[in-house]
Amino acid sequence: MSQDIYVVIEHLQGQVSDISYTMLAGARELSQATGGKVIAVLLGHNAKDLAEDFAADQILYLDHELLAEFTSDAYQKALADLISKDQPRAVLFGNTSIGADVASVLSMRLGLPLVSSCRSFTEEGKFVSQICGGKIMAEGELPSPIALVTMAPGGYQPDQGRSVDSPPVTESTVPALEALRVTLSKYIEPESTDVDISKEPLLIAVGRGIQNKDNIELADALAQAIGGVVCGSRPVIDQGWLSTSRLVGKSGKQVKLKIYFAMGISGAPEHTEAITQSDTIIAVNTDPKAPIFDIAKYGIQMDLFELVEVLTEHLKAKV
Ligand SMILES: Cc1cc2nc3c(=O)[nH]c(=O)nc-3n(C[C@H](O)[C@H](O)[C@H](O)COP(=O)(O)OP(=O)(O)OC[C@H]3O[C@@H](n4cnc5c(N)ncnc54)[C@H](O)[C@@H]3O)c2cc1C
């Protein structure tokens, strides 16, 4: 049993995802309470180079050709073996499709408690998790002796988990990975027939508050006046009011932009996790307690229909 905090690094197609750095920052805070080390756990094949900027005390590298690309099956087997052997105090995963998939199965397989949607840790080493669509933050003692944790973005900036010095890399043994039920045969990029919202500097985002498909044209007019592109939250896409390529959030695109103008969006964690790295978030919502106001730089509590047309006309008159 150790007091070390393990961070399972998430990477896809040779790119380490931002959540990995966010977790390293969270692990550092937690390690100060436990007194252990921050250990980055990197699974891959010929992927050691990915480890160059992790703010960790040590990197455990598990190399195997069946770990070249993520599959839940291979990750579970390799990590179950590692956790059982090393017995760290906590293992952090991204609160992402990949992390939630692996952590939930490991929790069952190893009989370990799982804390989900953790945003941050307190100085005393308590977890702070978002529940009820981000409306409530729950604080609690980290279950012992080993806790699995999925971490959502928002509590730490990815840059806090980056370092200029590369920590020492230790190769760790990988258990037999043969007889996997799932292997990757091909990686297929979605066809791009639309603008790539992840590359746009200014987005006008609409949520369920826009009410119906016809009202999307109000957002379009504002986007044209301001030089932006329209995107939406999950209900808007599910209703078919905008195409899937315009979905922002956990199951859509992550965006890093200058301005994110959110209209009629409540600010559920699955949506906001994709926008926290925007320079300026402006939110319009009738509900003063909408969680989107917690991350917005400017919040406007009013009916979006009273604002949009006036704002569009005002902007048009300016240019
Ligand atoms: C596994 C999983 C993945 C998910 N992935 C995504 C994802 O990728 N992206 C995503 O967005 N969601 C995702 N969701 C859904 C997410 O949990 C929320 O349900 C969704 O984001 C809510 O969308 P919304 O804010 O538009 O709607 P609501 O939560 O219904 O909010 C509508 C808001 O509009 C406000 N409003 C209403 N009328 C007006 C008005 N006239 N003027 C101003 N404000 C008004 C209301 O006060 C309210 O706050 C996912 C959920 C799960 C479980």
PDBQT file of the ligand as one rigid body, heavy atoms in Angstrom, charges set to zero:
ROOT
HETATM    1  C1  LIG A 401     -23.144  10.661 -21.443  1.00  0.00    +0.000 C 
HETATM    2  C2  LIG A 401     -23.736  12.017 -21.738  1.00  0.00    +0.000 A 
HETATM    3  C3  LIG A 401     -23.154  12.796 -22.714  1.00  0.00    +0.000 A 
HETATM    4  C4  LIG A 401     -23.661  14.062 -22.964  1.00  0.00    +0.000 A 
HETATM    5  N1  LIG A 401     -23.042  14.826 -23.914  1.00  0.00    +0.000 NA
HETATM    6  C5  LIG A 401     -23.476  16.083 -24.111  1.00  0.00    +0.000 A 
HETATM    7  C6  LIG A 401     -22.796  16.947 -25.026  1.00  0.00    +0.000 A 
HETATM    8  O1  LIG A 401     -21.848  16.564 -25.704  1.00  0.00    +0.000 OA
HETATM    9  N2  LIG A 401     -23.243  18.218 -25.138  1.00  0.00    +0.000 N 
HETATM   10  C7  LIG A 401     -24.319  18.709 -24.432  1.00  0.00    +0.000 A 
HETATM   11  O2  LIG A 401     -24.661  19.891 -24.594  1.00  0.00    +0.000 OA
HETATM   12  N3  LIG A 401     -24.977  17.912 -23.570  1.00  0.00    +0.000 NA
HETATM   13  C8  LIG A 401     -24.593  16.612 -23.403  1.00  0.00    +0.000 A 
HETATM   14  N4  LIG A 401     -25.279  15.821 -22.544  1.00  0.00    +0.000 N 
HETATM   15  C9  LIG A 401     -26.554  16.318 -21.997  1.00  0.00    +0.000 C 
HETATM   16  C10 LIG A 401     -26.378  17.247 -20.798  1.00  0.00    +0.000 C 
HETATM   17  O3  LIG A 401     -26.359  16.471 -19.611  1.00  0.00    +0.000 OA
HETATM   18  C11 LIG A 401     -27.559  18.247 -20.693  1.00  0.00    +0.000 C 
HETATM   19  O4  LIG A 401     -28.764  17.539 -20.655  1.00  0.00    +0.000 OA
HETATM   20  C12 LIG A 401     -27.609  19.238 -21.853  1.00  0.00    +0.000 C 
HETATM   21  O5  LIG A 401     -26.343  19.858 -22.029  1.00  0.00    +0.000 OA
HETATM   22  C13 LIG A 401     -28.652  20.298 -21.536  1.00  0.00    +0.000 C 
HETATM   23  O6  LIG A 401     -28.781  21.136 -22.642  1.00  0.00    +0.000 OA
HETATM   24  P1  LIG A 401     -29.382  22.604 -22.479  1.00  0.00    +0.000 P 
HETATM   25  O7  LIG A 401     -28.554  23.376 -21.527  1.00  0.00    +0.000 OA
HETATM   26  O8  LIG A 401     -29.563  23.135 -23.862  1.00  0.00    +0.000 OA
HETATM   27  O9  LIG A 401     -30.845  22.311 -21.922  1.00  0.00    +0.000 OA
HETATM   28  P2  LIG A 401     -31.454  22.545 -20.463  1.00  0.00    +0.000 P 
HETATM   29  O10 LIG A 401     -30.606  21.926 -19.416  1.00  0.00    +0.000 OA
HETATM   30  O11 LIG A 401     -32.869  22.140 -20.559  1.00  0.00    +0.000 OA
HETATM   31  O12 LIG A 401     -31.345  24.117 -20.260  1.00  0.00    +0.000 OA
HETATM   32  C14 LIG A 401     -32.098  25.062 -20.965  1.00  0.00    +0.000 C 
HETATM   33  C15 LIG A 401     -31.787  26.395 -20.329  1.00  0.00    +0.000 C 
HETATM   34  O13 LIG A 401     -32.411  27.410 -21.084  1.00  0.00    +0.000 OA
HETATM   35  C16 LIG A 401     -32.868  28.406 -20.180  1.00  0.00    +0.000 C 
HETATM   36  N5  LIG A 401     -33.938  29.134 -20.876  1.00  0.00    +0.000 N 
HETATM   37  C17 LIG A 401     -35.177  28.688 -21.220  1.00  0.00    +0.000 A 
HETATM   38  N6  LIG A 401     -35.837  29.619 -21.887  1.00  0.00    +0.000 NA
HETATM   39  C18 LIG A 401     -35.029  30.691 -21.982  1.00  0.00    +0.000 A 
HETATM   40  C19 LIG A 401     -35.146  31.975 -22.585  1.00  0.00    +0.000 A 
HETATM   41  N7  LIG A 401     -36.256  32.347 -23.253  1.00  0.00    +0.000 N 
HETATM   42  N8  LIG A 401     -34.115  32.838 -22.496  1.00  0.00    +0.000 NA
HETATM   43  C20 LIG A 401     -32.973  32.500 -21.842  1.00  0.00    +0.000 A 
HETATM   44  N9  LIG A 401     -32.806  31.291 -21.256  1.00  0.00    +0.000 NA
HETATM   45  C21 LIG A 401     -33.810  30.393 -21.336  1.00  0.00    +0.000 A 
HETATM   46  C22 LIG A 401     -33.330  27.639 -18.970  1.00  0.00    +0.000 C 
HETATM   47  O14 LIG A 401     -33.341  28.470 -17.809  1.00  0.00    +0.000 OA
HETATM   48  C23 LIG A 401     -32.284  26.540 -18.899  1.00  0.00    +0.000 C 
HETATM   49  O15 LIG A 401     -31.204  26.902 -18.049  1.00  0.00    +0.000 OA
HETATM   50  C24 LIG A 401     -24.788  14.551 -22.260  1.00  0.00    +0.000 A 
HETATM   51  C25 LIG A 401     -25.370  13.747 -21.264  1.00  0.00    +0.000 A 
HETATM   52  C26 LIG A 401     -24.856  12.509 -21.015  1.00  0.00    +0.000 A 
HETATM   53  C27 LIG A 401     -25.491  11.674 -19.932  1.00  0.00    +0.000 C 
ENDROOT
TORSDOF 0
